[in-house]
Amino acid sequence: MKIGDKAIWIPVNFALRMVEKEHPHYGKVVTIIEGIDRFGRYRISVDDFPNCNSRDKVNRFMADEVELLEIKNVAKN
């Protein structure tokens, strides 16, 4: 994935090896805002994050590449 791509975020608790279905952003559409780092993580922002003070600084999360399901652009015929 590259910067600007959309994905669905499925947070994983790696200590318990479980998907965190109670996570407030589980299954939400996110945008990649920084590319992959040396640990295999992306910096993402949640698309429907609520409006708040300093939203550009607060709406920044790290996600492992296995937690992101890439949304492919499919052309309609």
Backbone as JSON Lines, residues from 0, in Angstrom:
{"i":0,"aa":"M","n":[0.83,-1.18,0.0],"ca":[0.0,0.0,0.0],"c":[0.88,1.24,0.0]}
{"i":1,"aa":"K","n":[0.31,2.31,-0.5],"ca":[1.07,3.57,-0.57],"c":[0.25,4.69,0.05]}
{"i":2,"aa":"I","n":[0.86,5.83,0.24],"ca":[0.21,6.98,0.86],"c":[-1.04,7.36,0.05]}
{"i":3,"aa":"G","n":[-2.14,7.58,0.76],"ca":[-3.4,7.94,0.13],"c":[-4.32,6.77,-0.12]}
{"i":4,"aa":"D","n":[-3.83,5.54,-0.03],"ca":[-4.68,4.36,-0.22],"c":[-5.67,4.22,0.92]}
{"i":5,"aa":"K","n":[-6.81,3.63,0.63],"ca":[-7.84,3.37,1.63],"c":[-7.77,1.91,2.05]}
{"i":6,"aa":"A","n":[-8.12,1.65,3.3],"ca":[-8.11,0.29,3.83],"c":[-9.17,0.18,4.93]}
{"i":7,"aa":"I","n":[-9.49,-1.03,5.3],"ca":[-10.36,-1.29,6.44],"c":[-9.46,-1.76,7.57]}
{"i":8,"aa":"W","n":[-9.63,-1.14,8.74],"ca":[-8.78,-1.42,9.89],"c":[-9.42,-2.48,10.78]}
{"i":9,"aa":"I","n":[-8.73,-3.58,10.98],"ca":[-9.15,-4.65,11.87],"c":[-8.08,-4.76,12.96]}
{"i":10,"aa":"P","n":[-8.22,-4.01,14.08],"ca":[-7.19,-4.01,15.12],"c":[-6.98,-5.38,15.75]}
{"i":11,"aa":"V","n":[-5.73,-5.72,16.0],"ca":[-5.36,-7.01,16.6],"c":[-4.6,-6.75,17.89]}
{"i":12,"aa":"N","n":[-4.94,-7.49,18.94],"ca":[-4.17,-7.47,20.17],"c":[-3.13,-8.58,20.03]}
{"i":13,"aa":"F","n":[-1.9,-8.21,19.75],"ca":[-0.87,-9.21,19.47],"c":[-0.45,-9.98,20.71]}
{"i":14,"aa":"A","n":[-0.63,-9.41,21.89],"ca":[-0.29,-10.13,23.12],"c":[-1.24,-11.3,23.33]}
{"i":15,"aa":"L","n":[-2.52,-11.1,23.02],"ca":[-3.53,-12.16,23.18],"c":[-3.78,-12.93,21.89]}
{"i":16,"aa":"R","n":[-3.22,-12.42,20.78],"ca":[-3.43,-13.02,19.46],"c":[-4.91,-13.1,19.11]}
{"i":17,"aa":"M","n":[-5.6,-11.97,19.33],"ca":[-7.03,-11.9,19.06],"c":[-7.37,-10.59,18.35]}
{"i":18,"aa":"V","n":[-8.42,-10.63,17.55],"ca":[-8.96,-9.42,16.94],"c":[-9.72,-8.67,18.01]}
{"i":19,"aa":"E","n":[-9.52,-7.35,18.08],"ca":[-10.19,-6.52,19.09],"c":[-11.49,-5.97,18.53]}
{"i":20,"aa":"K","n":[-12.57,-6.73,18.64],"ca":[-13.86,-6.3,18.11],"c":[-14.47,-5.17,18.93]}
{"i":21,"aa":"E","n":[-13.99,-4.94,20.15],"ca":[-14.5,-3.87,20.99],"c":[-13.78,-2.54,20.74]}
{"i":22,"aa":"H","n":[-12.76,-2.55,19.92],"ca":[-12.0,-1.34,19.62],"c":[-12.94,-0.32,18.97]}
{"i":23,"aa":"P","n":[-12.89,0.94,19.37],"ca":[-13.83,1.93,18.83],"c":[-13.72,2.16,17.32]}
{"i":24,"aa":"H","n":[-12.59,1.81,16.72],"ca":[-12.41,2.02,15.28],"c":[-12.37,0.7,14.5]}
{"i":25,"aa":"Y","n":[-12.87,-0.37,15.09],"ca":[-12.89,-1.68,14.43],"c":[-13.74,-1.62,13.16]}
{"i":26,"aa":"G","n":[-13.16,-2.05,12.05],"ca":[-13.89,-2.14,10.79],"c":[-14.1,-0.82,10.07]}
{"i":27,"aa":"K","n":[-13.46,0.24,10.51],"ca":[-13.64,1.55,9.88],"c":[-12.68,1.72,8.71]}
{"i":28,"aa":"V","n":[-13.09,2.59,7.8],"ca":[-12.26,2.92,6.65],"c":[-11.2,3.93,7.09]}
{"i":29,"aa":"V","n":[-9.96,3.66,6.72],"ca":[-8.84,4.53,7.09],"c":[-8.06,4.9,5.83]}
{"i":30,"aa":"T","n":[-7.25,5.96,5.97],"ca":[-6.38,6.4,4.89],"c":[-4.94,6.28,5.36]}
{"i":31,"aa":"I","n":[-4.07,5.76,4.5],"ca":[-2.65,5.67,4.8],"c":[-2.06,7.06,4.69]}
{"i":32,"aa":"I","n":[-1.45,7.56,5.78],"ca":[-0.86,8.9,5.72],"c":[0.67,8.88,5.75]}
{"i":33,"aa":"E","n":[1.26,7.76,6.15],"ca":[2.71,7.57,6.06],"c":[2.97,6.13,5.69]}
{"i":34,"aa":"G","n":[4.01,5.92,4.89],"ca":[4.33,4.6,4.41],"c":[4.85,3.68,5.49]}
{"i":35,"aa":"I","n":[5.14,2.48,5.1],"ca":[5.57,1.42,6.0],"c":[6.93,1.77,6.62]}
{"i":36,"aa":"D","n":[7.08,1.47,7.9],"ca":[8.36,1.7,8.57],"c":[9.12,0.37,8.67]}
{"i":37,"aa":"R","n":[10.24,0.37,9.34],"ca":[11.06,-0.84,9.4],"c":[10.43,-1.96,10.23]}
{"i":38,"aa":"F","n":[9.37,-1.65,10.99],"ca":[8.69,-2.67,11.78],"c":[7.43,-3.19,11.08]}
{"i":39,"aa":"G","n":[7.17,-2.74,9.87],"ca":[6.01,-3.21,9.12],"c":[4.71,-2.53,9.52]}
{"i":40,"aa":"R","n":[4.81,-1.27,9.98],"ca":[3.62,-0.54,10.41],"c":[3.39,0.68,9.52]}
{"i":41,"aa":"Y","n":[2.13,1.07,9.44],"ca":[1.72,2.27,8.71],"c":[1.15,3.26,9.7]}
{"i":42,"aa":"R","n":[1.26,4.55,9.38],"ca":[0.53,5.58,10.14],"c":[-0.75,5.82,9.34]}
{"i":43,"aa":"I","n":[-1.88,5.78,10.04],"ca":[-3.18,5.88,9.39],"c":[-4.02,6.96,10.06]}
{"i":44,"aa":"S","n":[-5.06,7.38,9.35],"ca":[-6.07,8.27,9.93],"c":[-7.44,7.68,9.62]}
{"i":45,"aa":"V","n":[-8.33,7.76,10.6],"ca":[-9.69,7.23,10.45],"c":[-10.52,8.25,9.68]}
{"i":46,"aa":"D","n":[-11.21,7.81,8.62],"ca":[-11.93,8.74,7.75],"c":[-13.11,9.42,8.45]}
{"i":47,"aa":"D","n":[-13.85,8.7,9.29],"ca":[-15.01,9.32,9.95],"c":[-14.72,9.68,11.4]}
{"i":48,"aa":"F","n":[-13.49,10.1,11.67],"ca":[-13.1,10.53,13.01],"c":[-13.89,11.78,13.38]}
{"i":49,"aa":"P","n":[-14.39,11.88,14.61],"ca":[-15.2,13.05,14.98],"c":[-14.4,14.34,14.97]}
{"i":50,"aa":"N","n":[-15.08,15.44,14.68],"ca":[-14.44,16.76,14.71],"c":[-14.09,17.11,16.14]}
{"i":51,"aa":"C","n":[-12.88,17.58,16.34],"ca":[-12.42,17.97,17.67],"c":[-11.26,18.93,17.51]}
{"i":52,"aa":"N","n":[-10.84,19.52,18.61],"ca":[-9.68,20.41,18.57],"c":[-8.44,19.61,18.19]}
{"i":53,"aa":"S","n":[-7.6,20.18,17.37],"ca":[-6.34,19.55,16.92],"c":[-6.58,18.19,16.28]}
{"i":54,"aa":"R","n":[-7.63,18.09,15.46],"ca":[-7.98,16.82,14.82],"c":[-6.83,16.26,13.99]}
{"i":55,"aa":"D","n":[-6.06,17.14,13.34],"ca":[-4.95,16.67,12.52],"c":[-3.85,15.99,13.32]}
{"i":56,"aa":"K","n":[-3.75,16.32,14.61],"ca":[-2.76,15.68,15.47],"c":[-3.32,14.48,16.22]}
{"i":57,"aa":"V","n":[-4.61,14.5,16.5],"ca":[-5.24,13.43,17.3],"c":[-5.59,12.23,16.42]}
{"i":58,"aa":"N","n":[-5.97,12.48,15.18],"ca":[-6.41,11.41,14.28],"c":[-5.21,10.79,13.58]}
{"i":59,"aa":"R","n":[-4.3,10.22,14.35],"ca":[-3.1,9.56,13.82],"c":[-2.89,8.28,14.61]}
{"i":60,"aa":"F","n":[-2.93,7.16,13.94],"ca":[-2.78,5.86,14.6],"c":[-1.73,5.04,13.86]}
{"i":61,"aa":"M","n":[-1.18,4.06,14.55],"ca":[-0.24,3.12,13.94],"c":[-0.98,1.8,13.78]}
{"i":62,"aa":"A","n":[-0.78,1.16,12.64],"ca":[-1.39,-0.14,12.38],"c":[-0.38,-1.02,11.67]}
{"i":63,"aa":"D","n":[-0.32,-2.26,12.11],"ca":[0.53,-3.25,11.47],"c":[-0.06,-3.58,10.11]}
{"i":64,"aa":"E","n":[0.77,-3.97,9.16],"ca":[0.26,-4.25,7.82],"c":[-0.72,-5.41,7.78]}
{"i":65,"aa":"V","n":[-0.68,-6.33,8.74],"ca":[-1.64,-7.44,8.76],"c":[-3.01,-7.0,9.29]}
{"i":66,"aa":"E","n":[-3.11,-5.81,9.87],"ca":[-4.38,-5.31,10.39],"c":[-5.18,-4.53,9.35]}
{"i":67,"aa":"L","n":[-4.6,-4.3,8.18],"ca":[-5.24,-3.47,7.16],"c":[-5.65,-4.31,5.96]}
{"i":68,"aa":"L","n":[-6.93,-4.2,5.61],"ca":[-7.46,-4.85,4.41],"c":[-7.6,-3.78,3.34]}
{"i":69,"aa":"E","n":[-6.78,-3.86,2.32],"ca":[-6.76,-2.83,1.28],"c":[-8.07,-2.83,0.5]}
{"i":70,"aa":"I","n":[-8.58,-1.63,0.24],"ca":[-9.77,-1.46,-0.57],"c":[-9.31,-1.2,-1.99]}
{"i":71,"aa":"K","n":[-9.69,-2.06,-2.88],"ca":[-9.3,-1.92,-4.28],"c":[-10.32,-1.08,-5.03]}
{"i":72,"aa":"N","n":[-9.85,-0.21,-5.92],"ca":[-10.75,0.55,-6.78],"c":[-11.16,-0.34,-7.93]}
{"i":73,"aa":"V","n":[-12.45,-0.57,-8.04],"ca":[-12.97,-1.44,-9.09],"c":[-13.75,-0.57,-10.08]}
{"i":74,"aa":"A","n":[-13.35,-0.6,-11.32],"ca":[-14.04,0.18,-12.36],"c":[-15.35,-0.51,-12.73]}
{"i":75,"aa":"K","n":[-16.42,0.3,-12.83],"ca":[-17.71,-0.25,-13.22],"c":[-17.82,-0.26,-14.74]}
{"i":76,"aa":"N","n":[-18.39,-1.31,-15.27],"ca":[-18.56,-1.43,-16.73],"c":[-19.9,-0.89,-17.15]}
